[in-house]
Every structure is written in C-alpha cells, then in structure tokens.
C-alpha cells in the first residue's frame, strides 16, 4: 500500500474542516490565557492572536498523534504487521516498530513452535521461548539428559538443532564400529 495522496479539492475541504474545528479551541485557549470575555479574545496584537492559534494547533497535533497511535494499535489488533503500518505511513517496518512499539503483538508460541529431533539413538525437543528465541532439551541414547547452555535461547531453530545434535552425538551408544577410511 502506498501513502495516500489527496486531491486539491479534498485538501481544501480538509483545511476548512480543520479551521472550523480549531477556531473554538483557539478562542477558549485565548480566553483562558487573557481572562478576557469570549467577545473580546481577539482584541489583541496580531502576534498575540497568531500565537494563540499556534498554541491551539499544538493541542490538535498532540491529539492527532494520540489518535494515530490508537489507529495503529487497532490495526495491529486485527493482524496488521509493522511492515503494513510502515507502508501506510510512508516509513520502514523498523520505523513503524519504533513509532508504535506496542501496536503489533507477537503471537504466543503454538504447536508449530516445537519439533523433535532424533539422532544417534537419542531425541531432543526444540522449542521457541516466549522471548522468540529457540532452546532444546534432550536425552541421549546413553540416558544422559541435556539442555541448551544455561537456558540461553538460540536465534534460530536451526542453531538450536545444531547444538542439540552435537549433544546427541556425544551421548550416542558406542556400537563398536570403527570409522571408515
């Protein structure tokens, strides 16, 4: 999805709607700051008046950011990825993750996040941890039990499988066979 463009007509309508929404807010801010009644809040120097308008735009900007975060979180709750959020916003996947860190939740480990490895007469179970890394536990053919080093997760399932395979090879039963030359 590309970043949407709007037509000049749509921009004019948007500008009008924003100014119509901004004027009451700017008047309320100006009235609170000056203590003047609503009928006289714009009786001031042009600098003071325009600064009141700028202050109102700052409030609107904060509200737009809050509503944008809510929209990103809602999209994420329906399954949108950071890649999709970034594409809509015109930024990278990493930029979207940084901008809305809690918008997309990681799925809980499921059945596809476990597998069994059988080598050298032993077995090892590979599993994804809640942190997203991989670990393993195994029992060698000689009955020895083992697990990944200090429970530290490996980055990929393949890396965990390689370490589990080394463990299983080290705990294979000695069949008395000599290596072939």
C-alpha positions, 0 to 999 in steps of 0.5 A: 500500500502506498501513502495516500495522496489527496486531491486539491479539492479534498485538501481544501475541504480538509483545511476548512474542516480543520479551521472550523474545528480549531477556531473554538479551541483557539478562542477558549485557549485565548480566553483562558490565557487573557481572562478576557470575555469570549467577545473580546479574545481577539482584541489583541496584537496580531502576534498575540492572536497568531500565537494563540492559534499556534498554541491551539494547533499544538493541542490538535497535533498532540491529539492527532498523534494520540489518535494515530497511535490508537489507529495503529494499535487497532490495526495491529489488533486485527493482524496488521504487521509493522511492515503494513503500518510502515507502508501506510505511513510512508516509513520502514517496518523498523520505523513503524516498530519504533513509532508504535512499539506496542501496536503489533503483538507477537503471537504466543508460541503454538504447536508449530513452535516445537519439533523433535529431533532424533539422532544417534539413538537419542531425541531432543525437543526444540522449542521457541521461548516466549522471548522468540528465541529457540532452546532444546532439551534432550536425552541421549541414547546413553540416558544422559539428559541435556539442555541448551547452555544455561537456558540461553535461547538460540536465534534460530531453530536451526542453531538450536538443532545444531547444538542439540545434535552435537549433544546427541552425538556425544551421548550416542551408544558406542556400537563398536564400529570403527570409522571408515577410511 
